[in-house]
């Protein structure tokens, strides 16, 4: 069992912005919308023009959650199941009709695009990892962030975890079990301090799938409700069940 504290958080989805809106959503969750992007005026214009929806969402929540804690010094983990899928699909469509590809767009289609953009705009030279783990992407991203935090126990700086995905494009939507809707979530994880700590553990998997919804936002909903009657939160997957427990 591994214990950490959530020092700060931020989330964004089309139509849901700000702490109060997310706390209301946590008590009465509704399906996420697909289209829309936040303003990211803090990103240099040359970079901003090339940012797709996922990049804008991830960079926005990163800036909102970690602004007060020092972006330039933060190690980071970016977790996305599909990455910049829409950008990649549009490039494949261009290839199909023999249109020339843009090197700039290609550089914004790789899976660590958002980590790279973050390092540039925040002048961050710390270690960063980009994670993709199918349905369990958020959980593996959380575990990676906690591992980074505990590996540097002699230098207990917070670690930034950013999870997100844009809605799956219609052309491939029927081939995916991903839930519709676009979102990004940032968590600033710090060493356990005895107040509001979370403990992460694993149990054997089950035949039943996890409850409907996006794992990262199911976690956020549980975390924000802070209901004493729900001290544990489980993400159930066939091979393993991820369990978060409020310490104490």
C-alpha positions, 0 to 999 in steps of 0.5 A: 500500500502506497500513501500520497496526498493530493496537493492540488487538482484541476479539471476541464471538459467542454461546458465544465470549468472551475472548481465549483462546476466540477464539485456540482458535477461530482454530485450529479455526473452528466455525460461529457461533451465532445467539442470545445477547447480552453484558452491557453494564452499562457502558451507562446503563440507559435506553439499555441497555433499548432495545439490540438484539443487534447494539448489545449486541455492538458496544458490548461489543467496543468497550468491551473493546478500547478501554477502556485507550486512551481511548474519549472521544477516539477517532474511529470507524468502524462497519461492518455489512452489515445494521445493526439488521435484526431491529428494522426487520423487527419494526417493519414487521410492526407496520405491517402490522397497523396497530400504532403505532410506537415513536419510541424503537425507530425511533431504534434501527433506523437504520444509525448506531444503534451509532455514536450509542449509543457516542458517548452512553455514552462521551461521545465527540464525535469524528468517526464513520462508519457503513459498509455495503458488501454482501459487502465491508463489513468491508474497506471499513470497514477502508479507511475507518478507515485513511484516517481515521488517515492523514488526521490524520497530524499528530494520530496518535491511534488509530482504532476500527473496529467490525464486526458483524452479527446473524444474518439473521432467518428471514423474509428468510434465504433472500434473502441470501447472508450467512453465518449466525451473530452476531458483533462485532469491534473493532480499534484501529488505530494508525500503523505502528510497525515491529513487527507492522505490517499492509499493506493493498493491492488486486489485481484481482478474480477470478471465484471468491468469497471463502472461506466464512465471515464476512470480519471473522472470517476476517481475525481468524482469520488475524491471531490464528494469526500463522503465518509460513507465511501472511504474506498474507491475501486476501479475494477478491471479483468486483471486487477482492481485498483483501490484508493482508500482515504487514510484514517 
